[in-house]
């Protein structure tokens, strides 16, 4: 799409398609990484499956389903039942019992029977009396159908007309409510069958037998689809009920019901849409092995943090067969090829290996690098990669509560998790045994077991929420080597790709290069000012301020200089006008790679071939992921702040003719760095005198003297846009 074309976006997927003082400098540190120490493979291995009474939940579904209380429906189903009960009690109870007389005594009687049967069905279902619930749902369906038959005169077309006629709309609303009741009753039948299958399956396994969640998903997808269809029809009917026909004292309840139902339908649609992805991730199409990478976002790297540990998940037919965690330098020590690292990494690493594999912020690219390095260490062929940051584990600890590790004399909770584990890894590990990451493996084993044993409904909802939040905020990222699966992951928004847009774009990427865990005490503010010129051209200024809050903490790793290779991703073809605040530095290669026979990486070569140095500012200008990249070194000492600024001209303009005829759009997509806790973002759009805004999106854009301003926290990707016009 041409940048001047404008189509108002309706949702994020549409938006993405449419819019597209110098600090103290440390002495360079050169060392031979542990990856080159040939070690014997060692890992902490533990099974994470549970026995028949403790079914294994899915790994990373969009909608989480979990094991249930004895003699209680699942958490997912409980949510559905709650909304249904709310609807029945708040809506049908009032309408049928109080207002049904307006439709005639016979209709009222049958409506009352339908309502009573619905209440009884839901009550039976809550008590796991499945046969009783089925009987009452059928009775309710029959009663509502008979009531509707007596109103045969009121066919759909006629009802849709008379609902707008004063004096007749009440009767039309009554018919719509009866129709909704019939659909609710029909939805209850497959829901009862699903609930029954859950309880029955619990006694179908022998002690010690592993249980596959995949079988459950396959069993419930058809009845849930049937229920979804009926609830969609019920929702359609309720949306036609005239609010004026509802007594004032009941309107709040009615609106509560009508607003809940679309959410319920959306929940079930989400399950349907992601069921194929869930089946694939759970090994429904054959055994699957996933490489787990644990990224420490207190030492930022492009895809979320330094890779300090890894794991391997083996799953087949919904059963987790094996999951282990190991320190990253154990496989690195087995690397069978020598690869030349990207030039900035050469400052600290003579060779490129798994722990530095996440150089590229486009996650699928870095995931493939990780797979390559892992397999070159002798690891098995894997089907995909899953990365997580400590933020996810911290949120899970909020749910599970404290975990005791007696072998370390530790009690780990959400509040002390980061410093306590970091201290164990950095300082208190057994130097003779030399397994600094063993504590993480031991903690993960207990945490996984604790998570998988959760049963409380509220707790399960919190865990599902934490996982979805982690996915949306890119503290969890997924990659599949199978193209179809990767497409599904990307559609869900969990692939970690650098997004494409034909308009303005900004992503600030940090790479902590000296190994100190200082990013956890850095506050960052990013100001992006877009100045639209009278001729439609646009000049952007990005100002990045990093404040170091360490220096006097009890943990030494927070009191060090933060050494950052900063990359600013902007629209491809942007022209750098000025830059200031960064440190000029051009590290030399630590080895004669050619003489030593090191192999080149094609993506690194491509990046270096497209890199030039701006002589005026020392900025490395390159291309990556369809973007122009400004790169430089930024050092910030404890208790100090550093500000870096880039000013550049965008490669497109706003169309003057469209401005005068109807409107021309400017928009910018802010894509957060994976693993980031969320920088403060200050956005400003400055437009010329005589222009006016006719449409805007992206939150509360506040206009002030030809400037649209927005301030917020970049927890997830953010889209900001406006349409301008010069027509009077």
Long-range contacts (C-beta under 8 A, 24 or more apart in sequence): 1-502, 2-502, 3-502, 3-503, 3-652, 3-653, 3-654, 4-652, 4-653, 4-654, 4-655, 4-658, 4-664, 4-665, 5-665, 6-658, 6-663, 6-664, 6-665, 6-723, 8-695, 8-697, 9-697, 9-719, 12-493, 12-717, 12-719, 15-667, 15-669, 15-697, 15-719, 15-721, 16-499, 16-500, 16-501, 16-669, 16-719, 18-667, 19-501, 19-502, 19-503, 19-504, 19-665, 19-667, 19-668, 19-669, 19-719, 19-721, 20-500, 20-501, 20-502, 20-503, 20-505, 20-667, 20-669, 21-640, 21-642, 22-583, 23-561, 23-583, 23-635, 23-636, 23-637, 23-640, 23-642, 24-561, 24-635, 24-637, 24-640, 25-561, 25-583, 25-635, 26-514, 26-561, 26-563, 26-635, 28-347, 28-587, 29-347, 29-348, 29-514, 29-515, 30-347, 30-348, 30-350, 30-590, 31-348, 32-350, 33-329, 33-332, 33-348, 33-349, 33-350, 33-351, 33-353, 33-355, 34-329, 34-332, 34-333, 35-329, 35-332, 35-333, 35-335, 35-349, 35-351, 35-353, 35-354, 35-355, 36-332, 36-333, 36-350, 36-351, 37-329, 37-333, 38-333, 38-334, 39-329, 39-330, 39-333, 39-334, 41-326, 41-330, 41-331, 41-334, 41-378, 42-326, 42-330, 42-435, 43-324, 43-325, 43-326, 43-327, 43-330, 43-441, 44-324, 44-325, 44-326, 44-438, 44-441, 44-442, 44-445, 45-322, 45-324, 46-323, 46-324, 46-441, 46-445, 47-320, 47-321, 47-322, 47-323, 48-320, 48-323, 48-445, 48-448, 48-449, 48-452, 49-210, 49-319, 49-320, 49-321, 50-449, 50-452, 50-453, 51-207, 51-208, 51-209, 51-210, 52-202, 52-205, 52-206, 52-207, 52-208, 52-209, 52-210, 52-211, 53-202, 54-452, 54-453, 55-211, 55-213, 55-216, 56-210, 56-211, 56-212, 56-213, 56-318, 56-319, 56-320, 56-452, 57-213, 57-452, 58-213, 58-217, 58-278, 58-281, 58-282, 58-318, 59-281, 59-282, 59-313, 59-315, 59-320, 59-386, 60-281, 60-386, 60-467, 60-471, 60-476, 60-478, 60-494, 61-274, 61-277, 61-278, 61-281, 62-270, 62-273, 62-274, 62-277, 62-468, 62-471, 62-492, 63-267, 63-270, 63-271, 63-274, 63-464, 63-468, 64-460, 64-463, 64-464, 64-467, 64-468, 65-213, 65-216, 65-217, 66-454, 66-455, 66-460, 66-463, 66-464, 67-455, 68-198, 68-455, 69-455, 69-457, 70-202, 71-128, 71-199, 72-128, 73-125, 73-126, 73-128, 73-195, 73-198, 74-195, 74-198, 75-457, 75-460, 75-461, 75-464, 76-267, 76-271, 77-191, 77-194, 77-195, 77-198, 78-457, 79-264, 79-267, 79-461, 80-191, 80-227, 80-264, 80-267, 80-268, 81-122, 81-125, 81-126, 81-191, 83-260, 83-261, 83-263, 83-264, 84-122, 84-184, 84-187, 84-188, 84-264, 85-122, 86-256, 86-257, 86-260, 87-184, 87-257, 87-260, 87-261, 88-115, 88-118, 88-119, 88-122, 88-184, 89-119, 90-253, 90-254, 90-256, 90-257, 91-177, 91-180, 91-238, 91-253, 91-254, 91-257, 92-118, 92-177, 92-181, 93-119, 94-250, 94-253, 95-174, 95-177, 96-177, 96-181, 99-170, 99-174, 100-174, 102-170, 102-171, 102-174, 103-147, 103-151, 103-171, 103-174, 103-175, 104-150, 106-147, 106-150, 107-147, 107-150, 107-151, 107-178, 110-143, 110-144, 110-146, 110-147, 110-150, 111-143, 111-144, 111-147, 111-178, 111-181, 113-139, 113-140, 113-143, 114-139, 114-140, 114-141, 114-143, 114-144, 114-147, 114-178, 114-181, 114-182, 114-185, 115-140, 115-181, 117-143, 117-185, 118-181, 118-184, 118-185, 118-188, 121-185, 121-188, 121-192, 122-188, 125-188, 125-191, 125-192, 125-195, 128-195, 128-199, 130-192, 130-193, 130-195, 130-196, 130-199, 133-188, 133-192, 133-195, 134-189, 134-192, 134-193, 137-185, 137-186, 137-188, 137-189, 137-192, 138-185, 138-189, 140-181, 140-184, 140-185, 140-188, 141-182, 141-185, 141-186, 141-189, 144-178, 144-179, 144-181, 144-182, 144-185, 145-182, 147-178, 148-175, 148-178, 148-179, 148-182, 151-175, 151-178, 160-240, 163-240, 163-242, 169-242, 169-244, 169-245, 170-242, 170-245, 172-240, 172-242, 173-240, 173-241, 173-242, 173-245, 173-246, 176-237, 176-238, 176-240, 176-241, 177-237, 177-238, 177-241, 179-233, 179-234, 179-237, 180-234, 180-235, 180-237, 180-238, 183-230, 183-231, 183-233, 183-234, 183-237, 184-230, 184-231, 184-234, 186-230, 187-226, 187-227, 187-230, 187-231, 187-234, 188-227, 190-222, 190-223, 190-224, 190-226, 190-227, 191-223, 191-227, 193-223, 194-219, 194-220, 194-223, 194-224, 194-227, 210-319, 210-321, 211-318, 211-319, 212-282, 212-317, 212-318, 212-319, 213-282, 213-318, 214-279, 214-282, 214-283, 214-284, 214-317, 214-318, 214-319, 215-317, 215-318, 216-318, 217-275, 217-278, 217-279, 217-282, 217-284, 217-318, 218-279, 218-284, 221-271, 221-272, 221-275, 224-268, 224-271, 224-272, 225-272, 227-268, 228-265, 228-268, 228-269, 228-272, 231-261, 231-264, 231-265, 231-268, 232-265, 234-261, 235-261, 235-262, 235-265, 274-488, 274-492, 276-488, 277-485, 277-488, 277-489, 277-492, 280-480, 280-482, 280-484, 280-485, 280-488, 281-315, 281-478, 281-480, 281-485, 282-315, 282-317, 282-318, 283-315, 283-316, 283-317, 283-318, 283-319, 284-317, 284-318, 286-316, 287-314, 287-315, 287-316, 287-321, 288-314, 288-315, 288-316, 288-383, 288-384, 289-313, 289-314, 289-315, 289-380, 289-381, 289-382, 289-383, 290-315, 290-382, 290-383, 290-384, 290-385, 290-386, 291-370, 291-371, 291-374, 291-379, 291-382, 291-384, 291-385, 291-386, 292-323, 292-325, 292-385, 292-386, 292-387, 292-388, 293-358, 293-370, 293-385, 293-386, 293-387, 293-388, 294-325, 294-387, 294-388, 294-389, 294-390, 294-440, 295-358, 295-387, 295-388, 295-389, 295-675, 296-389, 296-390, 296-517, 297-389, 297-390, 297-391, 297-475, 297-519, 297-520, 297-675, 297-676, 297-677, 298-390, 298-418, 298-422, 298-517, 298-518, 298-519, 298-520, 299-512, 299-515, 299-516, 299-517, 299-518, 299-519, 300-510, 300-511, 300-512, 300-519, 300-564, 300-673, 300-675, 300-676, 301-356, 301-358, 301-359, 301-511, 301-512, 301-675, 302-358, 302-359, 302-360, 302-361, 302-366, 302-509, 302-511, 302-567, 302-673, 302-674, 303-358, 303-360, 303-361, 303-363, 303-366, 303-387, 303-477, 303-496, 303-674, 303-675, 304-358, 304-387, 304-389, 304-474, 304-475, 304-477, 304-673, 304-674, 304-675, 305-389, 305-675, 306-355, 306-512, 306-515, 307-354, 307-355, 307-356, 307-357, 307-358, 307-370, 308-355, 308-425, 308-437, 308-440, 309-437, 309-440, 309-441, 310-354, 310-374, 311-444, 312-379, 312-380, 312-382, 313-386, 323-448, 324-441, 325-437, 325-440, 325-441, 325-444, 325-445, 326-437, 326-441, 327-435, 327-436, 327-437, 327-438, 328-354, 328-355, 328-437, 329-355, 331-373, 331-374, 331-377, 331-378, 331-379, 332-373, 332-377, 333-377, 334-377, 334-378, 335-373, 335-376, 335-377, 336-376, 336-377, 336-378, 337-376, 337-599, 338-596, 338-597, 338-598, 338-599, 339-373, 339-598, 339-599, 339-600, 339-601, 340-593, 340-598, 340-599, 340-600, 340-601, 340-604, 341-604, 342-604, 342-607, 342-608, 343-587, 343-589, 343-608, 344-511, 344-513, 344-565, 344-587, 344-631, 345-513, 346-587, 346-588, 346-589, 346-590, 347-513, 347-587, 348-513, 348-514, 348-515, 350-590, 350-591, 351-598, 352-601, 358-387, 359-511, 359-604, 360-603, 360-624, 360-625, 361-498, 361-507, 361-509, 361-567, 361-569, 361-624, 361-625, 361-673, 361-674, 362-496, 362-497, 362-498, 362-624, 362-625, 363-387, 363-477, 363-479, 363-495, 363-496, 363-497, 363-674, 364-479, 364-486, 364-495, 364-496, 364-497, 365-603, 365-625, 367-477, 367-479, 368-479, 369-601, 369-603, 371-481, 382-481, 383-480, 383-481, 383-482, 384-478, 384-479, 384-480, 384-481, 384-482, 384-485, 385-478, 385-479, 386-476, 386-477, 386-478, 386-479, 387-476, 387-477, 387-674, 388-470, 388-475, 388-476, 389-475, 389-476, 389-675, 390-417, 390-418, 390-421, 391-470, 391-473, 391-475, 391-675, 391-677, 392-466, 392-467, 392-470, 392-475, 392-476, 393-417, 393-443, 393-444, 393-447, 394-418, 395-466, 395-469, 395-470, 396-447, 396-451, 396-463, 396-466, 397-447, 398-462, 398-466, 399-451, 399-454, 399-459, 399-462, 399-463, 399-466, 400-447, 400-450, 400-451, 400-454, 403-443, 403-446, 403-447, 403-450, 405-439, 405-442, 405-443, 405-446, 407-442, 408-439, 408-442, 410-439, 412-443, 418-520, 419-555, 422-517, 422-555, 422-557, 423-555, 426-517, 426-557, 472-716, 473-672, 473-678, 473-715, 473-716, 474-672, 474-673, 474-674, 474-675, 474-676, 474-716, 475-674, 475-675, 477-674, 496-674, 498-569, 498-625, 498-626, 498-627, 498-671, 499-669, 499-671, 499-717, 500-626, 501-571, 501-667, 501-669, 502-652, 503-571, 503-652, 503-665, 503-666, 503-667, 503-668, 503-669, 503-721, 504-530, 504-538, 504-540, 504-571, 504-650, 504-666, 504-667, 504-668, 504-669, 505-569, 505-570, 505-571, 505-627, 505-668, 505-669, 505-671, 506-540, 506-542, 506-568, 506-569, 506-570, 506-668, 506-669, 506-670, 506-671, 507-568, 507-569, 507-627, 507-670, 507-671, 507-672, 507-673, 508-542, 508-544, 508-566, 508-567, 508-568, 508-569, 508-673, 508-679, 509-566, 509-567, 509-568, 509-569, 509-673, 510-564, 510-565, 510-566, 510-567, 510-673, 510-676, 511-564, 511-565, 511-566, 511-567, 512-562, 512-563, 512-564, 513-563, 513-564, 513-565, 514-560, 514-561, 514-563, 516-557, 516-560, 516-561, 516-562, 516-563, 517-557, 517-558, 518-548, 518-550, 518-557, 518-558, 518-560, 518-561, 518-562, 519-562, 520-558, 521-548, 521-549, 521-550, 521-553, 521-558, 522-546, 522-547, 522-548, 522-549, 522-562, 522-636, 523-547, 523-549, 523-680, 524-679, 524-680, 525-679, 525-680, 525-681, 525-682, 526-679, 526-680, 526-681, 526-682, 526-714, 527-681, 527-682, 527-683, 527-684, 528-668, 528-670, 528-681, 528-682, 528-683, 528-684, 529-684, 529-686, 530-666, 530-668, 530-683, 530-684, 530-685, 530-686, 531-686, 532-654, 532-666, 532-685, 532-686, 532-687, 532-688, 532-691, 532-724, 533-688, 534-688, 535-653, 535-656, 536-653, 536-654, 536-655, 536-656, 536-659, 536-664, 537-649, 537-650, 537-653, 538-649, 538-650, 538-652, 538-653, 538-654, 538-666, 539-577, 539-647, 539-648, 539-649, 539-650, 540-570, 540-574, 540-647, 540-648, 540-649, 540-650, 541-645, 541-646, 541-647, 542-568, 542-570, 542-645, 542-646, 542-647, 542-648, 543-643, 543-644, 543-645, 544-568, 544-643, 544-644, 544-645, 545-641, 545-642, 545-643, 546-634, 546-636, 546-641, 546-642, 546-643, 546-644, 547-636, 547-640, 547-641, 548-636, 548-637, 548-638, 548-639, 548-640, 548-641, 549-638, 549-639, 550-638, 550-639, 551-637, 551-638, 551-639, 552-638, 552-639, 559-638, 560-638, 561-635, 561-636, 561-637, 561-638, 562-635, 562-636, 562-637, 563-633, 563-635, 564-633, 564-634, 564-635, 564-636, 565-631, 565-632, 565-633, 565-634, 566-631, 566-632, 566-633, 566-634, 566-644, 567-629, 567-630, 567-631, 568-629, 568-630, 568-631, 568-646, 569-624, 569-625, 569-627, 569-628, 569-629, 569-671, 570-627, 570-628, 570-629, 570-630, 570-646, 570-648, 570-650, 571-627, 571-628, 571-650, 571-651, 571-652, 572-623, 572-626, 572-627, 572-628, 572-651, 573-628, 573-651, 574-628, 574-648, 574-649, 574-650, 574-651, 575-648, 575-649, 575-651, 576-614, 576-617, 576-619, 576-621, 576-630, 576-646, 576-647, 576-648, 577-647, 577-648, 577-649, 578-616, 578-617, 578-645, 578-646, 578-647, 579-614, 579-616, 579-617, 579-618, 579-619, 579-630, 579-632, 579-644, 579-645, 579-646, 579-647, 580-617, 580-644, 580-645, 581-634, 581-642, 581-643, 581-644, 581-645, 582-617, 582-618, 582-619, 582-632, 582-633, 582-634, 582-644, 583-632, 583-633, 583-634, 583-635, 584-618, 584-632, 584-633, 585-618, 585-633, 586-613, 619-646, 654-724, 659-691, 659-724, 659-725, 659-726, 659-727, 660-725, 660-726, 660-727, 661-727, 662-725, 662-727, 663-694, 663-695, 663-723, 663-724, 663-725, 664-723, 664-724, 664-725, 665-721, 665-722, 665-723, 665-724, 666-721, 666-722, 666-724, 667-697, 667-698, 667-719, 667-720, 667-721, 667-722, 668-719, 668-720, 668-721, 669-717, 669-718, 669-719, 670-714, 670-717, 670-718, 670-719, 670-720, 671-717, 672-714, 672-715, 672-716, 672-717, 672-718, 676-714, 678-713, 678-714, 678-715, 679-713, 679-714, 680-711, 680-712, 680-713, 680-714, 681-710, 681-711, 681-712, 681-713, 681-714, 681-718, 682-709, 682-710, 682-711, 683-708, 683-709, 683-710, 683-711, 683-720, 684-708, 684-709, 684-710, 685-720, 685-722, 687-724, 690-726, 691-724, 691-725, 691-726, 692-724, 692-725, 692-726, 693-722, 693-723, 693-724, 694-723, 694-724, 694-725, 695-722, 695-723, 696-721, 696-722, 696-723, 697-721, 697-722
